[in-house]
Amino acid sequence: MWKQLRELFAFEIASGGQVSIVNRLDRETSGLVLVAKTAIAARDFGLLMQRHSLRKEYLAIVWGWPEWEHKLIDAPLDRQSKHQHSVIWLKQTIHVAGAPAQTEFFVERRFRRSACTEGCGLYEISFDPHLHPLPGQGEAVAKRQVRVGEEKFSLIRAIPRTGRTHQIRVHLASIGHPIVGDKIYGPDEQLYLRFIETGWTRELSQKLLLPRHALHSAKLATEDHREWTSGLPPDLAEFCSGGV
């Protein structure tokens, strides 16, 4: 992306401008990225980020229909390999020793559509036994099962109150509603390794439904009422429109 930005802002750079990326997105996440064209703008937005005064909103398509309309997840995140074996170095997990992380979720829409026809089944999400239970889980809950292949999906608006790595993806998976197409926090992390080795295949399509995770940066807003918005991109809009 940096190469394209340098080409897009070639005049500003040639005139002594300093092009800086204000916010960054996970690989495969679509949506808004703010670019500062001057050092002053970069500094101002940097201060907004430090003060957590840049409000971010995301749209995510998840498996299942939540039993709630609004939910706040307050669960610390840490790199999983620091506490247990993980074949993916960057994979995050909920752990009491992790950094504070909060995400607010709102259900925008529930819909049905055809899912995979082969290779569907159950997978389990494990919770760290030392973590304080999330709301409504109870202390005895250690695992939750999600059936891949259900025809129920939801469009969720996610508002991160902190900015941890993979925060929205981990928090949604932890409450039994992983993001559609998520190769790391979806049905099986081995799908991510398989994708690295083979690229997109029919088997991956049957289990993940989408070739990338269905997460989109939809809105950025500052405390002085500046606002930028972005609607769902064609691939995610089409997935939603295929439902009823």
PyMOL commands that set and color helices and strands:
alter all, ss='L'
color gray80, all
select helices_A, chain A and resi 2-8+10-14+39-50+80-82+167-174+190-198+202-208+234-241
alter helices_A, ss='H'
color red, helices_A
select strands_A, chain A and resi 20-21+30-31+35-36+54-63+70-74+77-79+92-94+102-112+121-126+143-148+152-160+215-222+227-229
alter strands_A, ss='S'
color yellow, strands_A
deselect
rebuild
show_as cartoon
